[in-house]
Each structure stands twice: as structure tokens, then as C-alpha cells.
Amino acid sequence: MPNHPDIEFVLIPEGTFLMGGDTEPDHQPIHEVAISAFQLTRTPITNALYATFCEATDRAYPEFWGQERYHSGPDFPNHPVVGVSWQSASEFAEWMGARLPTEAEWECAARGGLEGKLYPFGDELDPSKSNYSPLDEEHIRLSAGGTMPVGQFPANGFDLLDMCGNVVEWVADRYAADYYAHSPKKNPQGPDVGKHRVIRGGGWHSGPYCNRVYFRNALPANWVDFAVGFRIAKNAN
């Protein structure tokens, strides 16, 4: 693994939790999942970290790099990187001797040990806890705002930062709307086939609903987006 002083992993303990929600069909059923201990970066990967990867591997910088509107590029070193595809995020993780978290690992980590709550810190969301949009009209949400430097809000119960808001995050799994109906209880990895990869969490442009800990969506693996970033994981041992 390359030596980089700005990356910090947090140990997520082995345990069980209730995964999913009772809103959209692909959030259901709520089901118990057992997760082995693993490590997850405390924050999303930043512009500075991703730039180190690009320079070391002689690859192009992400989409939107250098665009102030999206707080992307060297002028915003501590903002989360955006404009990175699932494939590029996976390659960064491999370069770091790590991987993307599974969808189940991500939700377990986001919940921070809380059960039955909507957000990493309870059932209420407000601007003192997360970089999100409280507005309902999408065209208004997209007209202002943007990412913030990572770590500007309180940590959750596992001492993780930005598990709600700032950027949406890629996870490892392929997407299937009915996966929860037949997923294994122990360390689910997602379906074996599927054209899309799961994204988790809400971003700076997302309203309260999309920032719920169980909210899931999906994008093509080669998709790049101004509000999608990632963090990386590795096994506990």
C-alpha cells in the first residue's frame, strides 16, 4: 500500500444489524445481516488523495477537475473527489491495497450502531449535522451549494465522518431491485450479474429522503457524476 499520511481507516466491529427500510420496494424487506469486522476510511477519498493516485499511475484527472463549481481540483484538496467512475474508484482502492465496501458494510457503517433510525445520528436531519439540501425542488437544489471539505460535521457512533450528505458513494455490489428478498445473511456481496453498480448515501444536492441510511440507487459502472465519490475498505486482518 502506498504510504499516505492523510488516509485514516476506522475499525468497524463484527456484528449484526437490520438492513433496509419500509419505503421503496428495493429497500425491502428489512432483514438481519451479519458482518465480519472490517476497516473503512473515516472520510470519503479527497481530491488530494486521488490526485496522488493519478500522478503515480500516469492517468487522467477526474471529470470536472479544475471546475470551481464542483469544488474539484488542486484548489480544493480536502473536498471529496467527484467525477470518478465505479471502475476508477475500484482501481484506486486496489492501488491502495484495499477495495470498495460492500453495500451491507456501507449501511452497517453508516448506522453507526444505531438500530431503526433514519440517519447516522437519529431520526432528524438538519444543516448542523450534514451537508445536504433541505429544499424539495431539484432545480433549486442544483442552482447552489456544493461539496464541503470532509469532516466538517459530527462523527457517527463508529467515529465515521460524512456518512450522510456531501457526496453519494460507490460501493462494490451490482444492483438488483429484489436482492434483499434472497440475499445471504452473512456478508452479502450483491448479485452475481447486473449492469449497474450500487450507490449509497445522499450528496450535497440530495434532500432528506435520499440521505436516509437505507436509501439505495444505482448507476452504470462507467458513469461519472458531479456528486458521486467513494471511500475504501479493507478486511480487519
Backbone as CSV, one residue per row, in Angstrom:
resi,resn,N_x,N_y,N_z,CA_x,CA_y,CA_z,C_x,C_y,C_z
1,MET,0.847,-1.201,0.000,0.000,0.000,0.000,0.881,1.249,0.000
2,PRO,0.617,2.212,-0.878,1.375,3.465,-0.838,1.236,4.143,0.516
3,ASN,2.300,4.790,0.945,2.282,5.474,2.233,1.722,6.874,2.049
4,HIS,0.570,7.113,2.613,-0.031,8.443,2.506,-0.548,8.857,3.877
5,PRO,-0.067,9.979,4.407,-0.409,10.357,5.782,-1.853,10.795,5.963
6,ASP,-2.553,11.091,4.873,-3.884,11.669,5.013,-5.014,10.655,4.955
7,ILE,-4.708,9.374,4.877,-5.765,8.373,4.832,-5.853,7.675,6.183
8,GLU,-7.054,7.579,6.703,-7.276,7.025,8.037,-8.391,5.997,7.966
9,PHE,-8.095,4.782,8.411,-9.092,3.721,8.457,-9.647,3.593,9.871
10,VAL,-10.927,3.271,9.952,-11.608,3.044,11.224,-12.076,1.593,11.250
11,LEU,-11.864,0.916,12.365,-12.300,-0.473,12.509,-13.796,-0.522,12.809
12,ILE,-14.529,-1.239,11.988,-15.958,-1.468,12.214,-16.090,-2.866,12.799
13,PRO,-16.644,-3.007,13.995,-16.643,-4.310,14.660,-17.596,-5.313,14.013
14,GLU,-17.285,-6.568,14.209,-18.185,-7.636,13.778,-19.525,-7.488,14.490
15,GLY,-20.597,-7.820,13.803,-21.901,-7.736,14.446,-23.038,-7.966,13.475
16,THR,-24.245,-7.833,13.982,-25.446,-7.950,13.164,-26.217,-6.639,13.225
17,PHE,-26.994,-6.385,12.185,-27.843,-5.200,12.156,-29.019,-5.470,11.233
18,LEU,-30.040,-4.632,11.350,-31.204,-4.724,10.479,-30.990,-3.817,9.281
19,MET,-30.968,-4.413,8.101,-30.673,-3.701,6.863,-31.955,-3.438,6.091
20,GLY,-32.042,-2.256,5.486,-33.180,-1.931,4.642,-34.168,-1.005,5.314
21,GLY,-35.252,-0.724,4.596,-36.301,0.161,5.094,-37.641,-0.267,4.532
22,ASP,-38.679,0.468,4.905,-40.037,0.067,4.527,-40.673,1.030,3.532
23,THR,-39.859,1.723,2.745,-40.406,2.705,1.806,-40.473,2.114,0.401
24,GLU,-39.394,2.235,-0.376,-39.404,1.723,-1.747,-39.271,0.194,-1.768
25,PRO,-39.792,-0.449,-2.827,-39.684,-1.913,-2.901,-38.253,-2.433,-2.816
26,ASP,-37.281,-1.710,-3.399,-35.912,-2.232,-3.358,-35.215,-1.986,-2.029
27,HIS,-35.897,-1.339,-1.091,-35.383,-1.207,0.274,-35.856,-2.367,1.153
28,GLN,-36.725,-3.196,0.638,-37.401,-4.227,1.413,-36.973,-5.629,0.956
29,PRO,-37.168,-6.613,1.856,-37.644,-6.492,3.229,-36.526,-6.054,4.170
30,ILE,-36.906,-5.495,5.292,-35.931,-5.271,6.357,-35.468,-6.645,6.836
31,HIS,-34.178,-6.849,6.908,-33.655,-8.183,7.190,-32.371,-8.089,8.001
32,GLU,-32.119,-9.114,8.789,-30.918,-9.138,9.625,-29.712,-9.583,8.807
33,VAL,-28.625,-8.859,8.971,-27.377,-9.157,8.267,-26.247,-9.245,9.290
34,ALA,-25.384,-10.222,9.112,-24.187,-10.363,9.948,-22.969,-9.936,9.132
35,ILE,-22.165,-9.085,9.717,-20.997,-8.526,9.040,-19.736,-8.867,9.833
36,SER,-18.722,-9.348,9.135,-17.418,-9.544,9.772,-16.753,-8.189,9.987
37,ALA,-15.852,-8.131,10.939,-15.129,-6.883,11.191,-14.373,-6.456,9.929
38,PHE,-14.343,-5.168,9.689,-13.613,-4.626,8.542,-13.184,-3.209,8.866
39,GLN,-12.404,-2.625,7.996,-11.958,-1.247,8.164,-12.484,-0.393,7.013
40,LEU,-12.831,0.838,7.335,-13.372,1.771,6.350,-12.709,3.124,6.542
41,THR,-12.421,3.812,5.448,-11.824,5.135,5.605,-12.784,6.061,6.342
42,ARG,-12.225,6.859,7.209,-13.043,7.719,8.065,-13.830,8.740,7.255
43,THR,-13.284,9.155,6.138,-13.943,10.133,5.271,-13.946,9.609,3.837
44,PRO,-14.742,10.236,2.987,-14.593,9.935,1.562,-13.180,10.295,1.083
45,ILE,-12.769,9.694,-0.014,-11.472,9.995,-0.609,-11.488,11.432,-1.123
46,THR,-10.426,12.165,-0.827,-10.365,13.588,-1.163,-9.708,13.826,-2.528
47,ASN,-9.855,15.057,-3.002,-9.165,15.465,-4.226,-7.656,15.253,-4.113
48,ALA,-7.090,15.608,-2.967,-5.641,15.474,-2.788,-5.193,14.023,-2.883
49,LEU,-5.944,13.127,-2.235,-5.591,11.714,-2.288,-5.712,11.164,-3.704
50,TYR,-6.781,11.530,-4.378,-6.986,10.996,-5.721,-5.955,11.558,-6.696
51,ALA,-5.563,12.804,-6.505,-4.527,13.387,-7.361,-3.212,12.630,-7.217
52,THR,-2.880,12.201,-6.006,-1.674,11.404,-5.792,-1.719,10.127,-6.622
53,PHE,-2.871,9.491,-6.645,-3.081,8.284,-7.449,-2.894,8.568,-8.938
54,CYS,-3.500,9.639,-9.416,-3.385,9.988,-10.837,-1.934,10.239,-11.233
55,GLU,-1.226,10.946,-10.372,0.167,11.281,-10.677,1.063,10.046,-10.632
56,ALA,0.793,9.153,-9.677,1.627,7.960,-9.538,1.380,6.944,-10.642
57,THR,0.180,6.948,-11.201,-0.184,5.949,-12.208,-0.290,6.539,-13.608
58,ASP,0.038,7.816,-13.726,0.039,8.492,-15.027,-1.314,8.377,-15.728
59,ARG,-2.364,8.685,-14.991,-3.699,8.643,-15.573,-4.324,10.032,-15.547
60,ALA,-5.373,10.198,-16.307,-6.044,11.492,-16.384,-6.724,11.828,-15.063
61,TYR,-6.811,13.108,-14.768,-7.576,13.550,-13.606,-9.064,13.323,-13.861
62,PRO,-9.880,13.332,-12.808,-11.302,13.031,-12.981,-12.037,14.067,-13.832
63,GLU,-13.203,13.660,-14.279,-14.124,14.599,-14.915,-14.395,15.751,-13.945
64,PHE,-14.570,16.932,-14.466,-14.849,18.154,-13.691,-13.620,18.702,-12.966
65,TRP,-12.441,18.071,-13.147,-11.234,18.531,-12.449,-10.930,19.978,-12.830
66,GLY,-10.700,20.792,-11.816,-10.405,22.195,-12.042,-11.623,23.091,-12.135
67,GLN,-12.813,22.510,-11.993,-14.038,23.299,-12.077,-14.461,23.749,-10.679
68,GLU,-14.419,25.038,-10.459,-14.740,25.587,-9.143,-16.163,25.248,-8.727
69,ARG,-17.082,25.210,-9.679,-18.485,24.926,-9.365,-18.630,23.620,-8.581
70,TYR,-17.783,22.641,-8.917,-17.886,21.336,-8.270,-16.792,21.115,-7.225
71,HIS,-16.068,22.178,-6.879,-15.021,22.093,-5.863,-14.083,20.928,-6.162
72,SER,-13.690,20.846,-7.412,-12.852,19.750,-7.882,-11.496,20.294,-8.320
73,GLY,-10.433,19.602,-7.937,-9.112,20.013,-8.379,-8.202,20.435,-7.246
74,PRO,-6.984,20.863,-7.565,-5.968,21.153,-6.549,-6.303,22.330,-5.650
75,ASP,-7.209,23.196,-6.072,-7.592,24.322,-5.216,-8.507,23.896,-4.075
76,PHE,-8.963,22.648,-4.108,-9.890,22.139,-3.088,-9.387,20.791,-2.577
77,PRO,-8.193,20.758,-1.973,-7.559,19.471,-1.654,-8.343,18.607,-0.683
78,ASN,-9.078,19.226,0.246,-9.765,18.452,1.279,-11.241,18.216,0.991
79,HIS,-11.690,18.593,-0.195,-13.049,18.251,-0.609,-13.064,16.824,-1.146
80,PRO,-14.196,16.139,-1.054,-14.260,14.787,-1.618,-14.151,14.816,-3.134
81,VAL,-13.429,13.869,-3.683,-13.305,13.791,-5.133,-14.645,13.373,-5.734
82,VAL,-14.983,13.946,-6.878,-16.174,13.570,-7.641,-15.748,13.355,-9.093
83,GLY,-16.695,12.939,-9.925,-16.364,12.712,-11.325,-15.547,11.460,-11.557
84,VAL,-15.681,10.484,-10.644,-14.926,9.238,-10.716,-15.901,8.089,-10.966
85,SER,-15.645,7.265,-11.952,-16.497,6.115,-12.242,-16.289,5.009,-11.211
86,TRP,-17.192,4.038,-11.208,-17.029,2.881,-10.327,-15.711,2.176,-10.639
87,GLN,-15.401,2.031,-11.915,-14.180,1.342,-12.305,-12.946,2.076,-11.783
88,SER,-12.927,3.393,-11.922,-11.773,4.160,-11.441,-11.671,4.121,-9.925
89,ALA,-12.816,4.168,-9.245,-12.806,4.061,-7.786,-12.241,2.717,-7.351
90,SER,-12.629,1.660,-8.046,-12.117,0.328,-7.727,-10.616,0.242,-7.958
91,GLU,-10.141,0.873,-9.022,-8.707,0.855,-9.319,-7.917,1.648,-8.281
92,PHE,-8.477,2.752,-7.802,-7.830,3.482,-6.714,-7.728,2.592,-5.483
93,ALA,-8.837,1.927,-5.148,-8.840,1.062,-3.972,-7.781,-0.027,-4.093
94,GLU,-7.698,-0.649,-5.250,-6.698,-1.698,-5.462,-5.287,-1.134,-5.325
95,TRP,-5.063,0.050,-5.847,-3.757,0.711,-5.727,-3.392,0.937,-4.267
96,MET,-4.404,1.163,-3.449,-4.180,1.371,-2.021,-4.146,0.067,-1.232
97,GLY,-4.213,-1.064,-1.917,-4.242,-2.341,-1.221,-5.548,-2.570,-0.505
98,ALA,-6.616,-2.020,-1.045,-7.919,-2.074,-0.394,-8.981,-2.436,-1.442
99,ARG,-10.222,-2.104,-1.159,-11.350,-2.422,-2.030,-12.477,-1.453,-1.727
100,LEU,-13.511,-1.472,-2.543,-14.714,-0.735,-2.192,-15.495,-1.523,-1.147
101,PRO,-16.198,-0.850,-0.234,-17.030,-1.580,0.724,-18.210,-2.229,0.019
102,THR,-18.700,-3.322,0.573,-19.957,-3.872,0.074,-21.106,-2.963,0.500
103,GLU,-22.241,-3.171,-0.134,-23.413,-2.380,0.232,-23.795,-2.612,1.689
104,ALA,-23.743,-3.868,2.134,-24.087,-4.172,3.521,-23.084,-3.556,4.491
105,GLU,-21.807,-3.627,4.167,-20.803,-2.986,5.020,-21.067,-1.493,5.116
106,TRP,-21.381,-0.868,3.987,-21.617,0.574,3.987,-22.788,0.930,4.894
107,GLU,-23.890,0.205,4.771,-25.053,0.552,5.599,-24.786,0.288,7.072
108,CYS,-24.116,-0.813,7.373,-23.744,-1.092,8.760,-22.909,0.049,9.321
109,ALA,-21.930,0.493,8.548,-21.058,1.580,8.993,-21.823,2.883,9.149
110,ALA,-22.708,3.175,8.203,-23.470,4.425,8.262,-24.366,4.470,9.488
111,ARG,-24.953,3.347,9.839,-25.843,3.317,11.008,-25.082,3.578,12.303
112,GLY,-23.821,3.254,12.336,-23.005,3.587,13.499,-23.438,2.929,14.788
113,GLY,-24.067,1.763,14.686,-24.528,1.064,15.877,-25.952,1.376,16.278
114,LEU,-26.585,2.333,15.623,-27.982,2.653,15.916,-28.900,1.719,15.142
115,GLU,-29.994,1.312,15.749,-30.968,0.456,15.078,-32.257,1.227,14.839
116,GLY,-32.827,1.043,13.670,-34.139,1.585,13.380,-34.192,3.086,13.199
117,LYS,-33.054,3.721,12.965,-33.022,5.170,12.788,-32.865,5.516,11.306
118,LEU,-33.311,6.711,10.953,-33.281,7.129,9.560,-31.908,7.624,9.114
119,TYR,-31.152,8.194,10.047,-29.879,8.834,9.720,-28.784,8.314,10.654
120,PRO,-27.533,8.595,10.361,-26.454,8.076,11.202,-26.478,8.578,12.638
121,PHE,-27.280,9.589,12.911,-27.299,10.196,14.246,-28.700,10.260,14.821
122,GLY,-29.678,9.589,14.238,-31.040,9.600,14.758,-32.077,9.760,13.666
123,ASP,-33.227,10.294,14.037,-34.338,10.420,13.090,-34.531,11.824,12.548
124,GLU,-33.706,12.760,12.962,-33.844,14.136,12.498,-32.589,14.557,11.738
125,LEU,-32.803,15.286,10.646,-31.698,15.788,9.834,-31.778,17.301,9.785
126,ASP,-30.660,17.966,10.057,-30.640,19.422,9.962,-29.255,19.865,9.510
127,PRO,-29.125,21.114,9.049,-27.852,21.569,8.468,-26.671,21.597,9.428
128,SER,-26.910,21.418,10.723,-25.787,21.358,11.656,-25.148,19.972,11.690
129,LYS,-25.773,19.002,11.011,-25.299,17.626,11.061,-24.804,17.085,9.727
130,SER,-25.139,17.770,8.638,-24.853,17.190,7.332,-24.887,18.246,6.242
131,ASN,-24.076,18.061,5.208,-24.104,18.914,4.023,-25.099,18.325,3.025
132,TYR,-26.331,18.748,3.123,-27.399,18.241,2.267,-28.287,19.403,1.864
133,SER,-29.273,19.140,1.022,-30.210,20.182,0.617,-31.555,19.973,1.299
134,PRO,-32.003,20.931,2.087,-33.323,20.803,2.709,-34.455,21.168,1.766
135,LEU,-34.116,21.605,0.544,-35.131,22.044,-0.407,-35.690,20.860,-1.181
136,ASP,-36.918,21.012,-1.646,-37.588,19.928,-2.346,-37.510,20.043,-3.861
137,GLU,-37.322,21.259,-4.368,-37.304,21.439,-5.813,-35.894,21.196,-6.355
138,GLU,-35.762,20.198,-7.223,-34.434,19.812,-7.700,-33.738,20.953,-8.421
139,HIS,-34.459,21.722,-9.218,-33.790,22.783,-9.968,-33.247,23.858,-9.037
140,ILE,-33.884,24.027,-7.866,-33.360,24.967,-6.874,-32.142,24.357,-6.184
141,ARG,-32.219,23.079,-5.859,-31.107,22.413,-5.185,-29.831,22.491,-6.011
142,LEU,-29.961,22.308,-7.324,-28.778,22.253,-8.171,-28.226,23.624,-8.520
143,SER,-28.950,24.668,-8.159,-28.513,26.008,-8.541,-27.487,26.587,-7.580
144,ALA,-27.299,25.958,-6.447,-26.377,26.487,-5.439,-25.787,25.324,-4.653
145,GLY,-24.880,25.663,-3.759,-24.297,24.637,-2.911,-23.154,23.908,-3.584
146,GLY,-22.729,22.835,-2.970,-21.614,22.051,-3.476,-20.999,21.269,-2.339
147,THR,-19.954,20.524,-2.645,-19.286,19.776,-1.591,-18.616,20.724,-0.599
148,MET,-18.354,20.196,0.581,-17.596,20.891,1.612,-16.361,20.063,1.929
149,PRO,-15.334,20.665,2.533,-14.209,19.844,2.989,-14.707,18.711,3.880
150,VAL,-14.093,17.565,3.789,-14.544,16.429,4.582,-14.358,16.720,6.071
151,GLY,-15.205,16.091,6.873,-15.046,16.162,8.315,-15.527,17.429,8.982
152,GLN,-16.492,18.115,8.394,-16.989,19.363,8.967,-18.145,19.164,9.938
153,PHE,-18.632,17.938,10.056,-19.800,17.667,10.886,-19.483,16.557,11.881
154,PRO,-20.307,16.405,12.922,-20.020,15.396,13.944,-19.952,13.981,13.373
155,ALA,-19.121,13.162,13.988,-18.983,11.760,13.590,-20.178,10.947,14.075
156,ASN,-20.371,9.790,13.454,-21.422,8.894,13.929,-20.871,7.991,15.026
157,GLY,-21.637,6.979,15.404,-21.250,6.125,16.519,-20.002,5.300,16.285
158,PHE,-19.602,5.123,15.039,-18.360,4.411,14.717,-17.210,5.368,14.428
159,ASP,-17.401,6.643,14.715,-16.384,7.681,14.503,-16.105,7.921,13.017
160,LEU,-17.106,7.668,12.182,-17.001,7.946,10.753,-17.605,9.302,10.438
161,LEU,-17.056,9.951,9.429,-17.497,11.292,9.047,-18.128,11.280,7.660
162,ASP,-19.110,12.143,7.482,-19.751,12.336,6.169,-20.447,11.083,5.649
163,MET,-21.004,10.278,6.543,-21.792,9.134,6.089,-23.202,9.555,5.678
164,CYS,-23.478,10.821,5.796,-24.766,11.387,5.388,-24.473,12.726,4.742
165,GLY,-24.787,12.881,3.460,-24.538,14.142,2.780,-23.124,14.259,2.237
166,ASN,-22.842,15.397,1.656,-21.588,15.759,0.990,-21.474,15.070,-0.366
167,VAL,-21.191,13.758,-0.404,-21.217,13.048,-1.684,-21.929,11.708,-1.543
168,VAL,-22.579,11.307,-2.619,-23.062,9.944,-2.778,-21.832,9.058,-2.974
169,GLU,-21.918,7.783,-2.584,-20.718,6.942,-2.622,-20.943,5.635,-3.373
170,TRP,-19.988,5.311,-4.244,-19.971,3.997,-4.885,-19.711,2.909,-3.845
171,VAL,-20.356,1.763,-4.006,-19.985,0.563,-3.255,-19.715,-0.559,-4.252
172,ALA,-19.283,-1.697,-3.759,-18.804,-2.758,-4.642,-19.912,-3.464,-5.413
173,ASP,-21.084,-3.591,-4.830,-22.107,-4.509,-5.328,-22.724,-4.122,-6.665
174,ARG,-23.070,-5.141,-7.435,-24.015,-4.953,-8.527,-25.406,-4.725,-7.932
175,TYR,-26.280,-4.132,-8.734,-27.614,-3.782,-8.250,-28.664,-4.753,-8.776
176,ALA,-29.556,-5.166,-7.892,-30.783,-5.865,-8.266,-31.877,-5.384,-7.329
177,ALA,-33.012,-4.999,-7.877,-34.087,-4.430,-7.062,-34.612,-5.415,-6.032
178,ASP,-34.558,-6.714,-6.344,-35.125,-7.720,-5.444,-34.060,-8.455,-4.639
179,TYR,-32.853,-7.930,-4.583,-31.755,-8.673,-3.960,-32.019,-8.985,-2.494
180,TYR,-32.623,-8.077,-1.771,-32.834,-8.287,-0.338,-33.739,-9.484,-0.051
181,ALA,-34.572,-9.857,-0.997,-35.504,-10.964,-0.777,-34.794,-12.311,-0.691
182,HIS,-33.571,-12.396,-1.222,-32.879,-13.686,-1.226,-31.391,-13.561,-0.909
183,SER,-30.962,-12.439,-0.376,-29.538,-12.263,-0.070,-29.136,-13.109,1.135
184,PRO,-27.889,-13.566,1.177,-27.440,-14.340,2.338,-27.365,-13.466,3.585
185,LYS,-27.495,-14.095,4.727,-27.442,-13.334,5.979,-26.017,-12.881,6.299
186,LYS,-25.027,-13.697,5.974,-23.646,-13.426,6.363,-22.882,-12.774,5.213
187,ASN,-22.385,-11.583,5.433,-21.518,-10.876,4.479,-22.027,-10.914,3.034
188,PRO,-23.229,-10.424,2.773,-23.721,-10.416,1.390,-22.823,-9.576,0.488
189,GLN,-22.652,-10.048,-0.736,-21.749,-9.409,-1.696,-22.476,-8.805,-2.888
190,GLY,-23.802,-8.907,-2.921,-24.555,-8.434,-4.068,-24.751,-9.534,-5.090
191,PRO,-25.623,-9.317,-6.065,-25.887,-10.339,-7.086,-24.669,-10.579,-7.975
192,ASP,-24.650,-11.739,-8.615,-23.522,-12.105,-9.469,-23.549,-11.398,-10.816
193,VAL,-24.715,-10.985,-11.254,-24.844,-10.311,-12.547,-25.643,-9.029,-12.364
194,GLY,-25.435,-8.102,-13.262,-26.158,-6.835,-13.220,-25.393,-5.776,-13.974
195,LYS,-26.112,-4.903,-14.655,-25.482,-3.878,-15.482,-25.079,-2.639,-14.691
196,HIS,-25.640,-2.471,-13.496,-25.402,-1.263,-12.713,-24.732,-1.602,-11.390
197,ARG,-24.041,-0.603,-10.836,-23.424,-0.727,-9.517,-24.152,0.178,-8.534
198,VAL,-24.200,-0.269,-7.307,-24.960,0.446,-6.278,-24.234,1.714,-5.856
199,ILE,-25.003,2.759,-5.631,-24.508,3.957,-4.954,-25.285,4.118,-3.663
200,ARG,-24.614,4.628,-2.649,-25.212,4.751,-1.321,-25.029,6.154,-0.773
201,GLY,-25.943,6.504,0.138,-25.885,7.799,0.800,-26.422,8.907,-0.079
202,GLY,-26.581,10.067,0.490,-27.003,11.248,-0.243,-25.858,12.229,-0.364
203,GLY,-25.962,13.134,-1.318,-24.932,14.138,-1.516,-25.390,15.521,-1.102
204,TRP,-24.567,16.503,-1.424,-24.873,17.895,-1.086,-26.153,18.359,-1.759
205,HIS,-26.489,17.753,-2.874,-27.664,18.156,-3.644,-28.900,17.345,-3.282
206,SER,-28.759,16.367,-2.387,-29.849,15.443,-2.069,-30.702,15.964,-0.925
207,GLY,-31.982,15.691,-0.993,-32.886,16.027,0.093,-32.832,15.001,1.211
208,PRO,-33.620,15.195,2.262,-33.591,14.285,3.411,-33.877,12.831,3.058
209,TYR,-34.804,12.598,2.135,-35.175,11.217,1.813,-33.982,10.423,1.287
210,CYS,-33.245,11.006,0.367,-32.113,10.290,-0.235,-30.919,10.170,0.699
211,ASN,-30.947,10.860,1.820,-29.864,10.761,2.794,-30.137,9.726,3.878
212,ARG,-31.261,9.044,3.801,-31.536,8.001,4.792,-30.512,6.871,4.663
213,VAL,-30.197,6.246,5.787,-29.111,5.258,5.800,-29.403,4.042,4.932
214,TYR,-30.666,3.758,4.668,-31.002,2.584,3.879,-31.267,2.901,2.410
215,PHE,-31.222,4.174,2.025,-31.535,4.546,0.649,-30.482,3.992,-0.307
216,ARG,-30.950,3.413,-1.399,-30.043,2.826,-2.390,-30.469,3.237,-3.790
217,ASN,-29.481,3.362,-4.643,-29.718,3.668,-6.040,-28.606,2.994,-6.833
218,ALA,-28.581,3.174,-8.137,-27.568,2.506,-8.945,-27.278,3.307,-10.199
219,LEU,-26.063,3.139,-10.712,-25.613,3.801,-11.932,-24.758,2.831,-12.745
220,PRO,-24.631,3.057,-14.047,-23.681,2.256,-14.823,-22.262,2.414,-14.270
221,ALA,-21.468,1.369,-14.365,-20.129,1.381,-13.770,-19.215,2.429,-14.384
222,ASN,-19.502,2.853,-15.607,-18.655,3.861,-16.256,-19.191,5.277,-16.098
223,TRP,-20.237,5.450,-15.301,-20.865,6.754,-15.106,-19.973,7.650,-14.254
224,VAL,-19.903,8.927,-14.607,-19.244,9.906,-13.742,-20.252,10.992,-13.413
225,ASP,-20.169,11.516,-12.204,-21.204,12.418,-11.722,-20.579,13.473,-10.813
226,PHE,-21.162,14.669,-10.822,-20.626,15.775,-10.025,-20.896,15.628,-8.535
227,ALA,-21.686,14.625,-8.136,-21.998,14.458,-6.717,-21.669,13.066,-6.203
228,VAL,-20.985,12.246,-6.997,-20.676,10.873,-6.600,-19.179,10.720,-6.349
229,GLY,-18.844,10.284,-5.148,-17.476,9.979,-4.762,-17.404,8.568,-4.207
230,PHE,-16.490,8.336,-3.269,-16.350,6.986,-2.712,-15.417,7.020,-1.517
231,ARG,-15.461,5.949,-0.742,-14.439,5.668,0.268,-14.037,4.212,0.100
232,ILE,-12.995,3.794,0.773,-12.481,2.442,0.552,-12.428,1.663,1.855
233,ALA,-12.371,0.339,1.700,-12.423,-0.576,2.835,-11.326,-1.617,2.703
234,LYS,-11.077,-2.312,3.794,-10.204,-3.485,3.756,-10.590,-4.401,4.902
235,ASN,-10.220,-5.650,4.784,-10.545,-6.616,5.819,-9.837,-6.261,7.119
236,ALA,-10.407,-6.685,8.224,-9.850,-6.324,9.527,-8.474,-6.919,9.749
237,ASN,-8.213,-8.067,9.147,-6.915,-8.724,9.354,-5.985,-8.506,8.182
